[in-house]
Every structure is written in C-alpha cells, then in structure tokens.
Amino acid sequence: MKKITHASFLIVLLLSFSACDTLQQIATEALSEPTLAEIGKGLKEALGNGVTKGVNVLSAKDGYFKSAYKILLPEEARKVTDKLKVVPGFTNLENELLEKINRGAEDAAKEAGPIFLNAITSMSFQDATNILMGTDNAATQYLNKTTSQLLYEKFNPKIVASLNKIGAIDLYKKAADTYNKIPLVSKVNNDLDDYVTKEALKGLFTKIEEEEKNIRRNKLSRGSDLLKKVFAKQDSNRK
C-alpha cells in the first residue's frame, strides 16, 4: 500500500513540475511578445536613429560629393560642358558644376531631419506593426510616401540658390531647349534644379533604406532592450 502511495506521490510531483514548466514557458512567451504600444515605440526609436544617422552623413561636407551618393550631371549637361572646355572661363565648368550641385544637396539635406521625425511621430500603431512585419524597406517606403512632396519643397530652393550662383540653371535650360528642337529626338527635361533635387532625394532615401536594412538584419545594431524585443518578433516571422 505504501509503495502505491509513494508511486502516486511521485507521479503527482512530476506532473506538477511539468505543469510549472509549461506555465513558465507560456508566461515567458507572453512577456517576450511585444505589445502594440511597444512595437510603435520601438519602431519609431529605430527609425529615428536610422534617419538621424543618414541625414548626418549626407548633410556633412562631401556627404554627397565624395560618396556613393554623388549626384552626376545629366547627359545633356555633360554635352554642354564638353563643348565649352575650349572656351576661356569655362574650361573647368564640369567640375565646378558637379561640386555646386552636390554642395547644394548637402546643404538641403539638413532640412530632412525634422520632416522625417515628424512623419515618424505621426505613425499609428497599425502602421508600425505593418512596417515591422513588412519588407526590408517597408519603413523607407512609408517615409517616401508621406514626406516626398514636403522634402522636395524644402530641398528645391536650396538647390536653386546653389545652382544660380554659377548660372548653371540658365545654361542647362538653354542647352536642353536647343536639343528639344531637333526633329525626332526624345524630349528632355530642361529643368536642372528639378533633376538635381530629385537625385538628391533619391540618394537620401537610398541611405535611409540602408540604415533600415541594417537594423533589420544586424542584431548588433539593436542597442536597446526594446529594440531587441520588437525586432525579435520580426525575426521569428521570417523563420
């Protein structure tokens, strides 16, 4: 009888331990699953960090001019600079023009930070969740959709001011208008500042996309406990 009692006691004890382990596992999983509020806060933190880093890099001297984001002259402008190389006073026009348009982009990039951060702050919990579980550039696409027009309006005046200093806008417009009069050619945009502004924004969003991809793929870039918890949810969804 005692043997049966001891056996029953051991079975109950083992089941109790098993139940405790199960409950502990459930509790751990529940604690590790981020809430909507945590997802929103974490994603905003990650985006804020990435945007700040990206803007700081591009707005620094040579952020565009001597980097992978360097803005090149459109083909029509290069034709003009090639023809003027032999004209006194214009022998170094291409290099001057290249530096001016990139310096203009660097100066304009300073305007991007507050615009991006405002868009991030305005993001809803649902937006944040969709972005977290989305593609590697889901956040960048969201920022592109919500900020592109405002960024263009901020960038363009600074680009114009930079290009006007050397008469680049008038020069390019004249060259493009002349080219467009040639029969059967595909018409080109005669607006150099529009081209440079769009190229500057393209470089900016490319940089932001790289920062986003880094935090999604590189666990070492998740500096805070909140970021680790939030992006662990993304990681588990991709397994």
C-alpha positions in Angstrom: 0.0 0.0 0.0 2.9 2.3 0.9 4.6 1.6 -2.5 1.4 2.6 -4.3 1.2 5.8 -2.2 4.8 6.7 -2.9 4.3 6.0 -6.6 1.2 8.2 -6.7 3.1 10.9 -4.9 5.9 10.8 -7.4 3.6 10.9 -10.4 1.7 13.9 -8.9 5.1 15.6 -8.2 6.3 15.1 -11.8 3.1 16.3 -13.3 3.3 19.4 -11.0 6.8 20.1 -12.2 5.7 19.6 -15.8 2.8 22.0 -15.4 5.0 24.6 -13.8 7.4 24.4 -16.7 4.6 24.7 -19.2 3.2 27.7 -17.3 6.6 29.3 -17.1 7.1 28.8 -20.8 3.7 30.3 -21.6 4.5 33.2 -19.3 7.9 33.8 -20.9 6.5 33.7 -24.4 3.7 36.2 -23.3 6.3 38.5 -21.8 8.6 38.3 -24.9 5.7 39.1 -27.3 5.7 43.0 -27.7 2.5 44.9 -27.3 1.2 47.3 -30.0 2.5 50.2 -27.9 6.0 48.6 -27.7 6.0 47.9 -31.4 5.1 51.5 -32.1 7.6 52.9 -29.7 10.4 50.5 -30.8 9.9 51.1 -34.5 9.9 54.9 -34.0 13.1 54.6 -32.0 14.7 52.5 -34.7 13.6 54.8 -37.5 14.6 57.9 -35.6 18.1 56.5 -35.1 18.4 55.5 -38.7 17.1 58.8 -40.1 19.3 60.8 -37.8 22.4 58.9 -38.8 21.5 59.0 -42.5 20.8 62.7 -42.5 24.0 63.5 -40.6 26.1 61.6 -43.1 24.7 63.2 -46.2 24.5 66.8 -44.8 28.2 66.7 -43.8 30.8 68.2 -46.2 31.3 65.6 -49.0 28.3 63.6 -47.8 27.1 63.6 -51.4 30.1 65.0 -53.3 32.7 62.3 -52.3 30.5 59.4 -51.6 28.4 56.7 -53.3 25.5 59.1 -53.4 27.3 61.7 -55.6 25.0 63.4 -58.0 26.2 63.2 -61.6 25.4 65.6 -64.4 22.6 64.6 -66.7 23.8 63.6 -70.2 22.6 66.8 -71.8 24.6 68.9 -69.3 27.7 66.9 -70.0 27.4 67.6 -73.7 27.4 71.3 -72.9 30.4 71.2 -70.6 32.3 69.1 -73.2 31.7 71.8 -75.9 32.7 74.6 -73.6 36.0 73.1 -72.4 37.9 75.1 -75.1 36.2 78.4 -74.3 38.2 80.7 -71.9 36.5 80.9 -68.5 34.6 77.6 -69.0 37.5 75.1 -69.0 36.7 73.8 -65.6 32.9 74.2 -65.8 32.0 70.5 -65.4 34.0 70.1 -62.1 32.6 73.4 -60.8 29.1 72.4 -61.7 29.4 68.9 -60.1 30.7 70.4 -56.9 27.9 73.0 -56.8 25.0 70.7 -57.3 26.4 68.3 -54.6 27.1 71.1 -52.1 23.5 72.2 -52.7 22.3 68.7 -51.9 24.4 68.5 -48.7 23.0 71.9 -47.6 19.5 70.8 -48.4 19.8 67.5 -46.5 19.8 69.4 -43.2 16.1 70.1 -43.8 15.2 66.4 -44.0 15.7 65.5 -40.3 12.7 67.4 -38.8 10.4 66.3 -41.7 11.3 62.7 -41.3 11.0 62.8 -37.5 7.5 64.4 -37.7 6.3 61.7 -40.0 7.7 59.0 -37.7 6.0 60.6 -34.7 2.7 60.7 -36.5 2.8 57.0 -37.3 -0.1 54.9 -36.0 0.3 51.6 -34.1 -1.2 49.8 -37.1 1.3 51.5 -39.5 4.1 50.5 -37.2 3.0 46.8 -37.0 2.6 46.6 -40.8 6.0 48.1 -41.3 7.7 45.9 -38.7 6.3 42.7 -40.4 6.9 44.1 -43.9 9.9 44.0 -46.3 13.4 45.3 -45.5 12.5 48.7 -46.9 8.9 49.0 -45.7 9.7 51.9 -43.4 11.6 53.7 -46.1 8.6 53.3 -48.5 6.3 54.7 -45.8 8.6 57.7 -45.3 8.8 58.2 -49.1 5.1 58.2 -49.4 4.5 60.6 -46.5 7.4 63.0 -46.9 8.5 63.2 -50.6 6.5 66.3 -51.5 7.4 68.3 -48.4 11.1 67.3 -48.8 11.0 68.4 -52.4 9.6 71.8 -51.4 12.4 72.2 -48.8 15.2 70.9 -51.0 14.4 72.7 -54.2 15.0 76.3 -53.1 18.4 75.5 -51.7 19.4 73.6 -54.8 18.2 76.6 -56.9 20.3 79.0 -54.9 23.4 76.9 -55.2 23.0 76.5 -59.0 22.1 80.1 -59.6 25.5 81.2 -58.2 27.2 80.0 -61.4 24.4 80.4 -63.9 24.0 76.7 -64.1 20.2 76.7 -64.4 20.0 79.1 -67.3 22.9 77.4 -69.1 21.3 74.0 -68.8 17.8 75.3 -69.8 19.2 76.9 -72.9 21.1 73.7 -73.9 18.0 71.5 -73.3 15.7 73.8 -75.2 18.0 73.8 -78.2 18.3 70.0 -78.0 14.5 69.6 -77.8 14.1 71.5 -81.1 15.9 68.8 -83.0 13.4 66.7 -85.0 12.5 63.2 -83.9 14.5 63.3 -80.6 13.0 62.3 -77.3 12.3 65.4 -75.3 14.4 66.1 -72.2 13.6 67.9 -69.0 15.1 71.4 -69.3 14.9 72.0 -65.6 18.3 71.3 -64.0 17.2 72.2 -60.4 14.3 69.7 -60.7 16.8 67.0 -61.8 19.3 67.7 -59.0 16.5 67.9 -56.4 15.1 64.5 -57.4 18.6 63.0 -57.5 19.4 64.4 -54.0 16.2 62.9 -52.7 16.9 59.6 -54.4 20.3 59.5 -52.6 18.7 60.4 -49.3 16.1 57.6 -49.4 18.7 55.1 -50.5 20.8 56.0 -47.4 17.7 55.7 -45.2 16.9 52.3 -46.8 20.4 51.1 -46.0 20.0 52.1 -42.3 16.7 50.3 -42.1 18.1 47.1 -43.7 21.0 47.2 -41.2 18.7 47.2 -38.1 16.5 44.5 -39.6 19.4 42.2 -40.5 22.1 43.0 -38.0 21.1 42.2 -34.4 24.1 44.0 -33.0 22.6 47.3 -34.3 19.7 46.9 -31.9 21.1 48.9 -29.0 18.2 48.9 -26.5 16.2 46.1 -24.9 13.1 47.5 -26.5 14.6 47.2 -30.0 15.8 43.7 -29.3 12.3 42.7 -28.2 10.4 44.4 -31.0 12.6 43.1 -33.8 12.7 39.6 -32.4 9.1 39.5 -33.4 10.2 40.3 -37.0 12.9 37.7 -36.8 10.5 34.9 -35.7 8.1 35.8 -38.5 10.9 35.2 -41.1 11.9 31.7 -39.9 
